Amino acid sequence: SDNTLGVYFNETTYGAVVRSNLIESNNRPGFNTSMGIYADMAPETFVVDKNKFTGHATAAIRLNTSGQVSTKITNNQFVNDSSIILIRDTGPIIRGNTITGANSDAILFNWGVDGARLSCNTIENSAGSALRLEGASVGTDLHFKDNNIQGNLFGLRLDTAAYDTSGGRLDARNNWWGSETGPDFVQGGNPG
């Protein structure tokens, strides 16, 4: 804790595992500051498992992977932290995480994240969306299923041209949106 970054990867090695750590309040001034884990050239396989993240101003995790394969973010706790941001990732798995009180979007996919599988996550009380897709390069084949999503500003937010159904429909079945009737399309209703 109390660094500019918690963990930084700038190499395309075979694989990396970040497991069973407290990654907390790394907000000192500097280049690309205020992130728990930051990678601008991520390893071929990247596993983030059983960690606790809290207190980062910019991002809990930010992976700019340029077509990364085998990113797995599993069984972590994110408490009063910032976003999980994935950029140009292929086939990421985000499963079994608890995200409470994110200071922005809980999970943000930017510039084309394809084949993502998000399941069995609890995402509550985020200042932004539980999941947001943004950027001009579109994502495809997203499965966002079997999650508990409630109390966020938006449950699922797709920015204009951020998703392309020709690569597979967006599947958001079997989620709990904080209401028996499902999500509401109006901000402040039961936004999930």
N, CA, C and O of each residue as an XYZ file, in Angstrom:
768
protein
N       0.831     -1.195      0.000
C       0.000      0.000      0.000
C       0.874      1.257      0.000
O       2.073      1.208      0.273
N       0.236      2.369     -0.312
C       0.865      3.686     -0.295
C       2.016      3.813     -1.291
O       3.052      4.397     -0.974
N       1.832      3.259     -2.510
C       2.773      3.416     -3.624
C       2.057      4.157     -4.753
O       0.882      4.496     -4.612
N       2.741      4.413     -5.866
C       2.051      4.962     -7.033
C       1.189      3.885     -7.688
O       0.077      4.169     -8.135
N       1.691      2.656     -7.748
C       0.973      1.485     -8.262
C       1.193      0.325     -7.306
O       2.232      0.239     -6.651
N       0.202     -0.575     -7.229
C       0.391     -1.756     -6.401
C       1.279     -2.784     -7.078
O       2.322     -3.154     -6.541
N       0.867     -3.254     -8.272
C       1.608     -4.247     -9.045
C       1.627     -3.770    -10.499
O       0.590     -3.396    -11.045
N       2.825     -3.785    -11.133
C       2.960     -3.280    -12.499
C       3.613     -4.340    -13.381
O       4.656     -4.894    -13.033
N       2.979     -4.620    -14.545
C       3.526     -5.555    -15.519
C       3.801     -4.805    -16.814
O       2.920     -4.137    -17.354
N       5.033     -4.921    -17.308
C       5.412     -4.281    -18.559
C       6.249     -5.249    -19.385
O       7.296     -4.886    -19.922
N       5.771     -6.483    -19.477
C       6.510     -7.511    -20.191
C       5.536     -8.580    -20.649
O       4.581     -8.891    -19.937
N       5.757     -9.137    -21.806
C       4.875    -10.175    -22.330
C       5.453    -11.560    -22.060
O       5.720    -12.317    -22.993
N       5.642    -11.885    -20.812
C       6.117    -13.209    -20.429
C       4.998    -14.225    -20.578
O       3.870    -13.865    -20.916
N       5.302    -15.488    -20.329
C       4.298    -16.532    -20.519
C       3.099    -16.370    -19.600
O       1.963    -16.418    -20.072
N       3.312    -16.182    -18.326
C       2.180    -16.107    -17.421
C       2.501    -15.391    -16.133
O       3.658    -15.296    -15.723
N       1.449    -14.882    -15.496
C       1.595    -14.192    -14.220
C       0.404    -14.526    -13.344
O      -0.724    -14.638    -13.824
N       0.663    -14.683    -12.058
C      -0.385    -14.941    -11.074
C      -0.218    -13.949     -9.928
O       0.864    -13.815     -9.357
N      -1.311    -13.257     -9.601
C      -1.360    -12.388     -8.429
C      -2.421    -12.985     -7.522
O      -3.610    -12.924     -7.834
N      -2.001    -13.566     -6.395
C      -2.930    -14.327     -5.550
C      -2.712    -14.018     -4.073
O      -1.582    -13.891     -3.602
N      -3.828    -13.901     -3.359
C      -3.859    -13.807     -1.888
C      -3.097    -12.607     -1.345
O      -2.251    -12.748     -0.462
N      -3.401    -11.422     -1.878
C      -2.765    -10.183     -1.429
C      -3.806     -9.162     -1.001
O      -4.951     -9.207     -1.450
N      -3.411     -8.248     -0.138
C      -4.162     -7.030      0.136
C      -3.508     -5.941     -0.701
O      -2.343     -5.606     -0.486
N      -4.251     -5.389     -1.651
C      -3.732     -4.353     -2.544
C      -4.538     -3.097     -2.231
O      -5.707     -2.986     -2.603
N      -3.897     -2.150     -1.541
C      -4.645     -1.082     -0.882
C      -4.039      0.301     -1.103
O      -2.839      0.498     -0.913
N      -4.874      1.253     -1.504
C      -4.593      2.694     -1.487
C      -3.238      3.067     -2.075
O      -2.449      3.754     -1.426
N      -2.967      2.627     -3.278
C      -1.738      3.008     -3.979
C      -2.024      4.251     -4.817
O      -2.301      4.155     -6.012
N      -1.953      5.416     -4.177
C      -2.387      6.672     -4.791
C      -1.337      7.773     -4.760
O      -1.680      8.943     -4.927
N      -0.076      7.436     -4.552
C       0.960      8.473     -4.553
C       1.111      9.068     -5.946
O       0.833      8.384     -6.932
N       1.536     10.303     -6.054
C       1.712     10.937     -7.363
C       2.764     10.209     -8.202
O       3.737      9.670     -7.674
N       2.549     10.205     -9.521
C       3.495      9.588    -10.445
C       2.812      9.201    -11.738
O       1.626      9.468    -11.928
N       3.563      8.569    -12.630
C       3.061      8.138    -13.924
C       2.106      6.963    -13.746
O       2.434      6.010    -13.039
N       0.915      7.012    -14.384
C      -0.098      5.954    -14.269
C      -0.369      5.587    -12.820
O      -0.343      4.409    -12.464
N      -0.618      6.551    -12.009
C      -0.782      6.358    -10.577
C      -2.185      5.892    -10.192
O      -3.106      5.903    -11.009
N      -2.324      5.495     -8.967
C      -3.604      5.210     -8.314
C      -4.293      3.957     -8.838
O      -5.514      3.946     -8.993
N      -3.521      2.891     -9.117
C      -4.086      1.626     -9.567
C      -3.525      0.472     -8.738
O      -2.356      0.478     -8.352
N      -4.367     -0.505     -8.476
C      -3.921     -1.685     -7.752
C      -3.015     -2.551     -8.603
O      -1.903     -2.883     -8.193
N      -3.488     -2.920     -9.795
C      -2.688     -3.674    -10.768
C      -2.792     -2.948    -12.101
O      -3.883     -2.596    -12.548
N      -1.639     -2.730    -12.731
C      -1.601     -2.076    -14.036
C      -0.684     -2.863    -14.955
O       0.430     -3.224    -14.575
N      -1.159     -3.127    -16.168
C      -0.329     -3.807    -17.166
C      -0.539     -3.134    -18.507
O      -1.667     -3.044    -18.992
N       0.546     -2.658    -19.110
C       0.433     -2.114    -20.461
C       0.978     -3.088    -21.498
O       0.820     -2.865    -22.698
N       1.605     -4.145    -21.058
C       2.001     -5.259    -21.921
C       1.848     -6.515    -21.072
O       2.802     -6.970    -20.440
N       0.650     -7.063    -21.063
C       0.343     -8.145    -20.131
C       0.903     -9.485    -20.605
O       1.099     -9.698    -21.802
N       1.157    -10.381    -19.655
C       1.590    -11.742    -19.996
C       0.530    -12.490    -20.802
O      -0.626    -12.071    -20.852
N       0.925    -13.596    -21.432
C      -0.013    -14.388    -22.230
C      -1.151    -14.933    -21.384
O      -2.296    -14.944    -21.835
N      -0.873    -15.375    -20.192
C      -1.924    -15.766    -19.255
C      -1.780    -14.890    -18.023
O      -0.673    -14.630    -17.551
N      -2.906    -14.446    -17.516
C      -2.891    -13.501    -16.410
C      -3.982    -13.909    -15.437
O      -5.159    -13.906    -15.796
N      -3.613    -14.263    -14.204
C      -4.564    -14.711    -13.192
C      -4.492    -13.768    -12.005
O      -3.418    -13.520    -11.456
N      -5.652    -13.244    -11.614
C      -5.790    -12.421    -10.414
C      -6.829    -13.125     -9.553
O      -8.008    -13.145     -9.905
N      -6.409    -13.705     -8.422
C      -7.272    -14.601     -7.662
C      -7.111    -14.392     -6.154
O      -5.996    -14.289     -5.642
N      -8.239    -14.330     -5.460
C      -8.294    -14.313     -3.989
C      -7.548    -13.129     -3.368
O      -6.890    -13.278     -2.338
N      -7.652    -11.960     -3.991
C      -7.049    -10.746     -3.440
C      -8.141     -9.840     -2.893
O      -9.321    -10.014     -3.196
N      -7.734     -8.882     -2.090
C      -8.641     -7.825     -1.653
C      -8.075     -6.499     -2.139
O      -6.911     -6.183     -1.892
N      -8.916     -5.719     -2.839
C      -8.555     -4.410     -3.370
C      -9.390     -3.352     -2.667
O     -10.589     -3.539     -2.459
N      -8.762     -2.244     -2.299
C      -9.519     -1.143     -1.707
C      -8.757      0.170     -1.840
O      -7.528      0.199     -1.773
N      -9.507      1.258     -2.031
C      -8.958      2.597     -1.913
C      -8.175      3.168     -3.084
O      -7.420      4.118     -2.880
N      -8.309      2.645     -4.301
C      -7.580      3.198     -5.455
C      -8.445      4.225     -6.175
O      -9.641      4.007     -6.368
N      -7.845      5.343     -6.574
C      -8.593      6.436     -7.192
C      -8.872      6.212     -8.679
O      -9.913      6.650     -9.168
N      -7.976      5.544     -9.415
C      -8.120      5.400    -10.868
C      -8.674      4.044    -11.280
O      -9.643      3.992    -12.039
N      -8.099      2.955    -10.812
C      -8.560      1.610    -11.168
C      -8.045      0.596    -10.158
O      -6.912      0.695     -9.689
N      -8.880     -0.375     -9.827
C      -8.408     -1.510     -9.037
C      -7.467     -2.346     -9.907
O      -6.373     -2.723     -9.486
N      -7.926     -2.627    -11.144
C      -7.141     -3.376    -12.129
C      -7.319     -2.689    -13.479
O      -8.442     -2.370    -13.871
N      -6.217     -2.462    -14.191
C      -6.280     -1.933    -15.557
C      -5.313     -2.743    -16.417
O      -4.097     -2.673    -16.242
N      -5.881     -3.516    -17.351
C      -5.081     -4.346    -18.240
C      -5.292     -3.893    -19.677
O      -6.383     -4.032    -20.230
N      -4.250     -3.357    -20.267
C      -4.262     -2.986    -21.679
C      -3.522     -4.096    -22.408
O      -2.303     -4.045    -22.567
N      -4.263     -5.088    -22.844
C      -3.651     -6.353    -23.219
C      -3.406     -6.546    -24.705
O      -2.676     -7.466    -25.077
N      -3.971     -5.737    -25.556
C      -3.759     -5.838    -27.012
C      -4.013     -7.241    -27.551
O      -3.177     -7.798    -28.263
N      -5.168     -7.811    -27.211
C      -5.517     -9.129    -27.712
C      -5.154    -10.257    -26.771
O      -5.064    -11.413    -27.182
N      -4.948     -9.925    -25.522
C      -4.603    -10.886    -24.473
C      -5.518    -12.100    -24.503
O      -6.709    -11.975    -24.785
N      -4.976    -13.249    -24.220
C      -5.752    -14.471    -24.080
C      -5.568    -14.982    -22.655
O      -4.473    -14.892    -22.099
N      -6.620    -15.509    -22.071
C      -6.568    -16.180    -20.764
C      -6.396    -15.245    -19.574
O      -5.611    -15.542    -18.673
N      -7.102    -14.137    -19.549
C      -7.187    -13.321    -18.343
C      -8.264    -13.916    -17.459
O      -9.393    -14.128    -17.901
N      -7.916    -14.185    -16.211
C      -8.883    -14.712    -15.245
C      -8.835    -13.853    -13.993
O      -7.799    -13.751    -13.336
N      -9.967    -13.234    -13.669
C     -10.109    -12.433    -12.455
C     -11.171    -13.130    -11.629
O     -12.362    -13.025    -11.920
N     -10.734    -13.850    -10.585
C     -11.633    -14.740     -9.852
C     -11.483    -14.603     -8.342
O     -10.385    -14.399     -7.823
N     -12.617    -14.720     -7.651
C     -12.672    -14.858     -6.187
C     -12.004    -13.712     -5.431
O     -11.418    -13.930     -4.371
N     -12.087    -12.497     -5.966
C     -11.504    -11.328     -5.317
C     -12.575    -10.514     -4.625
O     -13.764    -10.639     -4.921
N     -12.135     -9.672     -3.693
C     -13.004     -8.684     -3.050
C     -12.530     -7.304     -3.466
O     -11.344     -6.988     -3.371
N     -13.470     -6.481     -3.930
C     -13.196     -5.090     -4.277
C     -14.112     -4.248     -3.390
O     -15.328     -4.246     -3.579
N     -13.538     -3.540     -2.435
C     -14.332     -2.800     -1.461
C     -13.970     -1.317     -1.542
O     -12.822     -0.938     -1.309
N     -14.950     -0.489     -1.874
C     -14.734      0.962     -1.983
C     -13.489      1.259     -2.821
O     -12.592      1.986     -2.394
N     -13.458      0.693     -3.995
C     -12.321      0.825     -4.900
C     -12.815      1.408     -6.218
O     -13.962      1.845     -6.314
N     -11.972      1.417     -7.215
C     -12.341      1.903     -8.537
C     -12.585      0.709     -9.465
O     -12.800     -0.409     -8.997
N     -12.552      0.947    -10.766
C     -12.975     -0.030    -11.776
C     -11.977     -1.158    -12.013
O     -10.783     -1.041    -11.735
N     -12.520     -2.259    -12.540
C     -11.740     -3.260    -13.257
C     -11.852     -2.830    -14.716
O     -12.951     -2.819    -15.271
N     -10.735     -2.477    -15.345
C     -10.750     -1.982    -16.721
C      -9.962     -2.952    -17.604
O      -8.777     -3.193    -17.375
N     -10.631     -3.497    -18.605
C      -9.970     -4.358    -19.581
C     -10.038     -3.676    -20.942
O     -11.100     -3.222    -21.369
N      -8.884     -3.609    -21.623
C      -8.781     -2.963    -22.922
C      -8.241     -3.975    -23.922
O      -7.179     -4.559    -23.709
N      -8.979     -4.186    -25.024
C      -8.573     -5.106    -26.092
C      -8.198     -6.487    -25.550
O      -7.085     -6.966    -25.763
N      -9.120     -7.105    -24.861
C      -8.883     -8.415    -24.262
C      -9.730     -9.459    -24.991
O     -10.840     -9.158    -25.428
N      -9.220    -10.667    -25.122
C      -9.945    -11.746    -25.779
C     -10.176    -12.885    -24.790
O      -9.227    -13.443    -24.240
N     -11.446    -13.224    -24.571
C     -11.811    -14.360    -23.739
C     -11.575    -14.223    -22.251
O     -11.263    -15.224    -21.606
N     -11.706    -13.031    -21.661
C     -11.485    -12.931    -20.218
C     -12.597    -13.612    -19.428
O     -13.747    -13.672    -19.862
N     -12.224    -14.121    -18.262
C     -13.182    -14.717    -17.335
C     -13.149    -13.885    -16.059
O     -12.095    -13.695    -15.451
N     -14.319    -13.392    -15.663
C     -14.462    -12.651    -14.406
C     -15.543    -13.383    -13.620
O     -16.724    -13.297    -13.954
N     -15.132    -14.114    -12.560
C     -16.062    -15.018    -11.882
C     -15.823    -15.022    -10.370
O     -14.686    -15.020     -9.898
N     -16.931    -15.027     -9.634
C     -16.874    -15.230     -8.183
C     -16.331    -14.058     -7.390
O     -15.872    -14.235     -6.261
N     -16.376    -12.857     -7.965
C     -15.870    -11.669     -7.283
C     -16.997    -10.947     -6.554
O     -18.162    -11.050     -6.937
N     -16.643    -10.219     -5.508
C     -17.572     -9.346     -4.804
C     -17.061     -7.921     -4.958
O     -15.949     -7.595     -4.543
N     -17.899     -7.073     -5.565
C     -17.531     -5.681     -5.821
C     -18.578     -4.804     -5.149
O     -19.744     -4.810     -5.544
N     -18.166     -4.050     -4.132
C     -19.096     -3.189     -3.413
C     -18.542     -1.772     -3.326
O     -17.375     -1.557     -2.998
N     -19.413     -0.811     -3.631
C     -19.059      0.589     -3.454
C     -18.001      1.114     -4.407
O     -17.194      1.954     -4.008
N     -17.972      0.647     -5.660
C     -17.000      1.173     -6.624
C     -17.253      2.666     -6.831
O     -18.403      3.105     -6.880
N     -16.174      3.444     -6.954
C     -16.328      4.895     -7.095
C     -16.647      5.321     -8.526
O     -16.754      6.516     -8.801
N     -16.798      4.370     -9.436
C     -17.144      4.627    -10.840
C     -17.802      3.353    -11.374
O     -18.460      2.646    -10.611
N     -17.643      3.042    -12.667
C     -18.147      1.771    -13.184
C     -17.387      0.634    -12.503
O     -16.165      0.698    -12.370
N     -18.097     -0.397    -12.075
C     -17.434     -1.520    -11.406
C     -16.527     -2.270    -12.385
O     -15.372     -2.558    -12.072
N     -17.057     -2.585    -13.574
C     -16.291     -3.272    -14.617
C     -16.468     -2.485    -15.913
O     -17.588     -2.184    -16.324
N     -15.344     -2.160    -16.548
C     -15.369     -1.365    -17.768
C     -14.578     -2.087    -18.850
O     -13.392     -2.370    -18.678
N     -15.243     -2.387    -19.973
C     -14.579     -2.962    -21.137
C     -14.428     -1.848    -22.166
O     -15.392     -1.156    -22.495
N     -13.207     -1.684    -22.668
C     -12.914     -0.578    -23.554
C     -12.199     -1.082    -24.802
O     -11.343     -1.962    -24.719
N     -12.541     -0.540    -25.923
C     -11.865     -0.795    -27.191
C     -11.836     -2.270    -27.592
O     -10.787     -2.796    -27.965
N     -12.978     -2.925    -27.513
C     -13.087     -4.270    -28.062
C     -12.627     -5.378    -27.143
O     -11.479     -5.818    -27.213
N     -13.511     -5.824    -26.290
C     -13.269     -6.995    -25.446
C     -14.186     -8.085    -25.982
O     -15.408     -7.945    -25.955
N     -13.592     -9.169    -26.468
C     -14.349    -10.215    -27.146
C     -14.380    -11.510    -26.334
O     -13.393    -11.898    -25.708
N     -15.549    -12.170    -26.364
C     -15.679    -13.477    -25.750
C     -15.612    -13.474    -24.230
O     -15.227    -14.481    -23.634
N     -15.974    -12.376    -23.592
C     -15.905    -12.289    -22.129
C     -16.981    -13.145    -21.479
O     -18.097    -13.260    -21.986
N     -16.622    -13.744    -20.343
C     -17.544    -14.549    -19.553
C     -17.525    -14.019    -18.127
O     -16.523    -14.143    -17.423
N     -18.644    -13.426    -17.703
C     -18.778    -12.900    -16.350
C     -19.887    -13.669    -15.672
O     -21.018    -13.683    -16.159
N     -19.582    -14.319    -14.543
C     -20.600    -15.113    -13.853
C     -20.325    -15.173    -12.362
O     -19.188    -15.048    -11.906
N     -21.417    -15.371    -11.610
C     -21.354    -15.596    -10.161
C     -20.662    -14.451     -9.420
O     -20.014    -14.682     -8.399
N     -20.790    -13.228     -9.918
C     -20.244    -12.055     -9.254
C     -21.351    -11.334     -8.499
O     -22.512    -11.388     -8.904
N     -21.009    -10.664     -7.417
C     -21.906     -9.759     -6.722
C     -21.371     -8.358     -6.943
O     -20.237     -8.051     -6.574
N     -22.198     -7.502     -7.551
C     -21.790     -6.130     -7.878
C     -22.850     -5.197     -7.315
O     -23.966     -5.130     -7.830
N     -22.494     -4.476     -6.253
C     -23.476     -3.664     -5.539
C     -22.972     -2.249     -5.275
O     -21.794     -2.021     -5.000
N     -23.914     -1.304     -5.371
C     -23.724      0.077     -4.917
C     -22.555      0.798     -5.586
O     -21.818      1.532     -4.928
N     -22.385      0.591     -6.882
C     -21.358      1.310     -7.635
C     -21.879      2.690     -8.025
O     -23.066      2.853     -8.306
N     -20.990      3.682     -8.043
C     -21.365      5.029     -8.456
C     -21.657      5.090     -9.952
O     -22.307      6.030    -10.407
N     -21.196      4.118    -10.723
C     -21.461      4.021    -12.155
C     -22.215      2.741    -12.460
O     -23.096      2.336    -11.702
N     -21.871      2.112    -13.561
C     -22.527      0.880    -13.999
C     -21.880     -0.340    -13.362
O     -20.707     -0.312    -12.990
N     -22.661     -1.418    -13.239
C     -22.067     -2.694    -12.840
C     -21.118     -3.150    -13.944
O     -19.990     -3.559    -13.666
N     -21.577     -3.080    -15.208
C     -20.750     -3.398    -16.377
C     -21.021     -2.362    -17.460
O     -22.170     -2.086    -17.806
N     -19.939     -1.794    -17.987
C     -20.075     -0.813    -19.073
C     -19.144     -1.180    -20.216
O     -17.984     -1.530    -20.001
N     -19.667     -1.098    -21.435
C     -18.870     -1.260    -22.646
C     -18.774      0.094    -23.321
O     -19.790      0.737    -23.586
N     -17.537      0.534    -23.601
C     -17.344      1.817    -24.266
C     -16.219      1.713    -25.280
O     -15.439      0.760    -25.264
N     -16.142      2.694    -26.158
C     -15.065      2.757    -27.135
C     -15.544      2.456    -28.536
O     -16.566      1.797    -28.726
N     -14.813      2.935    -29.506
C     -15.199      2.804    -30.905
C     -14.996      1.394    -31.451
O     -15.736      0.982    -32.344
N     -14.032      0.650    -30.953
C     -13.851     -0.733    -31.383
C     -14.787     -1.604    -30.565
O     -14.748     -1.581    -29.335
N     -15.608     -2.352    -31.229
C     -16.712     -3.029    -30.561
C     -16.302     -4.354    -29.931
O     -15.339     -4.993    -30.354
N     -17.055     -4.751    -28.909
C     -16.920     -6.053    -28.290
C     -17.937     -7.006    -28.895
O     -18.938     -6.573    -29.466
N     -17.682     -8.306    -28.770
C     -18.595     -9.320    -29.291
C     -18.667    -10.496    -28.323
O     -17.791    -10.673    -27.476
N     -19.730    -11.302    -28.461
C     -19.880    -12.584    -27.769
C     -19.700    -12.464    -26.258
O     -18.892    -13.181    -25.667
N     -20.452    -11.560    -25.634
C     -20.377    -11.326    -24.194
C     -21.433    -12.149    -23.463
O     -22.606    -12.138    -23.837
N     -21.012    -12.863    -22.420
C     -21.920    -13.602    -21.544
C     -21.793    -13.004    -20.145
O     -20.740    -13.086    -19.513
N     -22.878    -12.406    -19.678
C     -22.949    -11.725    -18.384
C     -24.106    -12.377    -17.631
O     -25.209    -11.832    -17.580
N     -23.843    -13.561    -17.039
C     -24.920    -14.411    -16.526
C     -24.676    -14.821    -15.082
O     -23.542    -14.915    -14.612
N     -25.814    -15.066    -14.386
C     -25.794    -15.620    -13.028
C     -25.066    -14.716    -12.031
O     -24.326    -15.197    -11.173
N     -25.281    -13.411    -12.152
C     -24.676    -12.437    -11.254
C     -25.738    -11.805    -10.363
O     -26.923    -11.822    -10.697
N     -25.321    -11.253     -9.242
C     -26.173    -10.493     -8.340
C     -25.802     -9.032     -8.521
O     -24.713     -8.613     -8.130
N     -26.707     -8.246     -9.116
C     -26.407     -6.872     -9.510
C     -27.484     -5.971     -8.932
O     -28.644     -6.058     -9.335
N     -27.118     -5.105     -7.993
C     -28.143     -4.223     -7.435
C     -27.533     -2.973     -6.811
O     -26.400     -2.977     -6.327
N     -28.327     -1.904     -6.840
C     -27.935     -0.660     -6.201
C     -26.898      0.152     -6.957
O     -26.340      1.094     -6.394
N     -26.620     -0.179     -8.217
C     -25.659      0.565     -9.040
C     -26.398      1.669     -9.797
O     -27.621      1.617     -9.925
N     -25.669      2.665    -10.298
C     -26.302      3.715    -11.083
C     -26.983      3.111    -12.313
O     -28.129      3.447    -12.615
N     -26.287      2.223    -13.022
C     -26.841      1.418    -14.114
C     -26.399     -0.020    -13.889
O     -25.329     -0.254    -13.328
N     -27.203     -0.987    -14.318
C     -26.783     -2.376    -14.254
C     -25.824     -2.705    -15.378
O     -24.687     -3.111    -15.139
N     -26.287     -2.529    -16.609
C     -25.507     -2.812    -17.808
C     -25.646     -1.613    -18.735
O     -26.757     -1.212    -19.084
N     -24.508     -1.042    -19.133
C     -24.543      0.143    -19.996
C     -23.680     -0.096    -21.223
O     -22.491     -0.396    -21.116
N     -24.298      0.041    -22.394
C     -23.588     -0.113    -23.658
C     -23.545      1.250    -24.337
O     -24.589      1.787    -24.707
N     -22.367      1.807    -24.504
C     -22.236      3.056    -25.228
C     -22.476      2.806    -26.715
O     -22.341      1.676    -27.185
N     -22.830      3.846    -27.450
C     -23.107      3.738    -28.879
C     -21.963      3.028    -29.606
O     -20.798      3.397    -29.456
N     -22.303      2.022    -30.383
C     -21.365      1.250    -31.213
C     -20.335      0.456    -30.415
O     -19.293      0.085    -30.956
N     -20.606      0.193    -29.150
C     -19.636     -0.540    -28.324
C     -19.829     -2.053    -28.375
O     -19.007     -2.791    -27.831
N     -20.903     -2.536    -29.019
C     -21.143     -3.983    -29.084
C     -21.651     -4.358    -30.467
O     -22.465     -3.642    -31.049
N     -21.173     -5.477    -30.992
C     -21.547     -5.954    -32.318
C     -22.176     -7.334    -32.187
O     -21.495     -8.286    -31.804
N     -23.454     -7.457    -32.496
C     -24.150     -8.740    -32.354
C     -23.776     -9.749    -33.428
O     -24.135    -10.919    -33.296
N     -23.079     -9.358    -34.478
C     -22.697    -10.333    -35.511
C     -21.713    -11.368    -34.972
O     -21.601    -12.458    -35.533
N     -21.005    -11.050    -33.902
C     -20.080    -11.989    -33.279
C     -20.714    -12.795    -32.161
O     -20.014    -13.532    -31.466
N     -22.014    -12.675    -31.971
C     -22.736    -13.386    -30.921
C     -23.547    -12.404    -30.098
O     -23.081    -11.314    -29.766
N     -24.764    -12.803    -29.775
C     -25.642    -11.935    -28.995
C     -25.105    -11.741    -27.593
O     -24.440    -12.617    -27.041
N     -25.395    -10.604    -27.032
C     -25.066    -10.344    -25.639
C     -26.046    -11.142    -24.780
O     -27.257    -10.948    -24.884
N     -25.545    -12.018    -23.950
C     -26.366    -12.893    -23.121
C     -26.298    -12.422    -21.673
O     -25.280    -12.595    -21.003
N     -27.389    -11.824    -21.195
C     -27.453    -11.328    -19.820
C     -28.588    -12.007    -19.057
O     -29.319    -11.359    -18.307
N     -28.727    -13.309    -19.256
C     -29.795    -14.070    -18.589
C     -29.398    -14.463    -17.168
O     -28.222    -14.511    -16.811
N     -30.425    -14.739    -16.383
C     -30.291    -15.317    -15.037
C     -29.505    -14.446    -14.061
O     -28.843    -14.966    -13.163
N     -29.571    -13.140    -14.229
C     -28.984    -12.226    -13.259
C     -30.073    -11.761    -12.302
O     -31.243    -11.699    -12.682
N     -29.707    -11.434    -11.074
C     -30.610    -10.790    -10.134
C     -30.312     -9.300    -10.213
O     -29.197     -8.864     -9.926
N     -31.320     -8.521    -10.605
C     -31.148     -7.084    -10.846
C     -31.706     -6.242     -9.699
O     -31.906     -5.039     -9.866
N     -31.961     -6.851     -8.540
C     -32.490     -6.101     -7.407
C     -34.000     -6.015     -7.401
O     -34.577     -5.308     -6.574
N     -34.662     -6.735     -8.326
C     -36.118     -6.720     -8.410
C     -36.599     -7.992     -9.096
O     -35.939     -8.506     -9.999
N     -37.744     -8.493     -8.667
C     -38.322     -9.679     -9.303
C     -38.708     -9.416    -10.751
O     -38.810    -10.358    -11.537
N     -38.926     -8.149    -11.125
C     -39.325     -7.817    -12.494
C     -38.140     -7.593    -13.411
O     -38.313     -7.310    -14.596
N     -36.938     -7.718    -12.873
C     -35.747     -7.532    -13.700
C     -35.274     -6.095    -13.682
O     -35.735     -5.301    -12.862
N     -34.349     -5.747    -14.585
C     -33.808     -4.393    -14.583
C     -34.814     -3.379    -15.113
O     -35.719     -3.724    -15.874
N     -34.647     -2.142    -14.707
C     -35.443     -1.031    -15.188
C     -34.581     -0.236    -16.158
O     -33.370     -0.130    -15.965
N     -35.182      0.315    -17.181
C     -34.423      1.078    -18.165
C     -34.181      2.519    -17.746
O     -33.489      3.262    -18.440
N     -34.743      2.911    -16.624
C     -34.640      4.294    -16.181
C     -33.646      4.391    -15.028
O     -33.760      3.678    -14.031
N     -32.676      5.280    -15.181
C     -31.717      5.512    -14.100
C     -32.465      5.894    -12.843
O     -33.342      6.758    -12.873
N     -32.124      5.255    -11.736
C     -32.766      5.544    -10.468
C     -33.984      4.686    -10.215
O     -34.541      4.743     -9.118
N     -34.436      3.876    -11.198
C     -35.548      2.952    -10.976
C     -35.027      1.805    -10.114
O     -34.753      2.004     -8.930
N     -34.891      0.641    -10.671
C     -34.150     -0.443    -10.015
C     -32.992     -0.793    -10.932
O     -33.017     -1.832    -11.591
N     -31.978      0.063    -10.983
C     -30.976     -0.033    -12.034
C     -30.030     -1.217    -11.955
O     -29.173     -1.371    -12.825
N     -30.162     -2.057    -10.937
C     -29.295     -3.223    -10.888
C     -27.929     -2.923    -10.431
O     -27.095     -3.824    -10.345
